[in-house]
Amino acid sequence: MTHADDLLIGWAARDITPDRPVNIFGQFRTRISKGVHDPVTATALSMTSGGDSVIWVSCDLCLVPMAVLEQCREKLLRRLPHFPAGKLIMSATHTHCAPAPDDFWYPPVPEGVMTPAEYCAFLSDRIAEAVEESWNARKPGAVGWGHGYAVVGHNRRAVYFDDLSRRPGHVPLPGVRTEKTARMYGNTNDPRFDCIEGYVDHSVNMLFTFDHDKRLTGAVINLPCPAQETEHMEEISADFWHDARAEIRKRHGGHVFLLPQCAPSGDLSPHLMYNKKAEQRMLTLKNRTSRQEIACRIASAFDDTLGWAQKDIRRTAALKHVARTIALDRRLISDDEYRDAQADLAALGKAGAASAGEAQPPWGEQESVLFARKSRCTRIIERYEEQKTARALPVHLHVVRLGEIVFATSPFELFLDFGLRIVARSPAVQTFLVQLAADNHFSYLATRKAEQGESYSACLYSNEIGSAGGQQLVEETVKTIDELWAD
């Protein structure tokens, strides 16, 4: 006999590594891939219970554009006419060594290189295949959940006693950042270094899935850190998630599916801001790379959490999936910022024209960097005009209750503090927050404290939504979670 809340679970995965060179997304400069360090993957998990569904897709990408989600939904509806397309949620692990599925701010790629549009079509085909397979593979199963710890992410914003922009020799970087008292990856070996700006969170939320005989089939691993340990390579790579998959499968079998989710961590990364020599000594003595070390930490947390979470395996769990579109306040562009952007764009244009035919691009940078900087200045001018008629922007939000736990998404590189506010107020036993869920390009969402210090990730170029909009996101997310618990 089956129960209305019996769980049906299906898994699938696809290799989304292209067979041609592509532009690698994640830095200002164009990087045409010179090979594959390790494959990038799309993993799909379909779950239904009580007449509702959720289909999670995690991609080893820097971001998932809305166009990819829309293409996948269209292709799935052609293959599966009754597929619940609105229940499909896609997110990125935020590796900086994956193909670019969007033009964003890069110039056109050279001849013979796969274009972003071509990769987008290839990507959506592969993802649609994985989703279709996972949907058709649904069988009675069970879940267990748990909360563990692994040291992976560190706050990457250094704060100083003085205003960096007033220091002698300070060089403005229009189109990249403005600075006051903070700097992303700033030098901590500085006499005027004050503190690291924000908190860190070493929590790892895990959802384990089991077959009818309670054998492990897969897991969702949700932790607050982007996959950026080896982010400057010119080869395609899933970064530390590749090593984590390899380590966990070595311990639990190659049949185990792993779906990583990046929790709010817009101000975090795997890179240390101090104790670097001690860390390197440890890695040398252990004979491990930094990625392998991170993988072992995640795998150890996996083992520890699985050990006790599987004592409470649930074959039934009520599932409720709510999708909403909410309006969040823009980060407004001031009149002075608008005029500065116009002047900066004109200056960058002259620098680009002056460099024509020269051996070295302006400031020693590649022309693609100049292209990106001009694009970002242009976007400031566009935003200034847009805000005259639209002071808020629509943002898509998914909230999914599964038994005693809840998932909630946002499209941003969301600073950690916003996530902590949601988790602290959530009535769920565990709250899985997922950033970089497919939507339009909103980039970082920084806290009020970070806005005051500025720098990359917390200045006008990086924030389409302001900190006030971030708190609106918190309130709307908590409100939606509370409504699910009231039901």
Buried (B, 14 or more C-beta within 10 A) or exposed (E): EEEEBBBBBBBBBBEBBBEEBBBBBBBBBBBBBEEBBBBBBBBBBBBBBBEBBBBBBBBBBBBBBBBBBEBBBEBBBEEBEEBBBEBBBBBBBBBBBBBBBBBBBBBEBEEEBBBBEBBBBBBBBBBBBBBBBBBEBBEEBBBBBBBBBBBBBBBBBBBBEEEBEEEEEEEEBBBBBBBBBBBBEBEBEBEEBBEBBBEBBBBBBBBBBBBEEEEBBBBBBBBBBBBBBBBEBBBBBBBBBBBBBBBBBEEBEEEBBBBBBBBBBBBBBBBBBEEEEEBEEEBEEEEBBBBBBBBBBBBBBBEBBBEEBBEEBBBBBBBBBBBEEBBBBBBEBEEEBBEBBBEBBEEBEEBBEEBEEEEEBBEEBBBBBBBBBBBBBBBBBEBBEBBEEEEBBEBBBBBBBBBBBBBBBBBBBBBBBBBBBBBEBBEBEBBBBBBBBBBEEBBBBBBBBBBBBBBBBBBBBBBBBBBBBBBBBBBBBBEBBEEBEEE
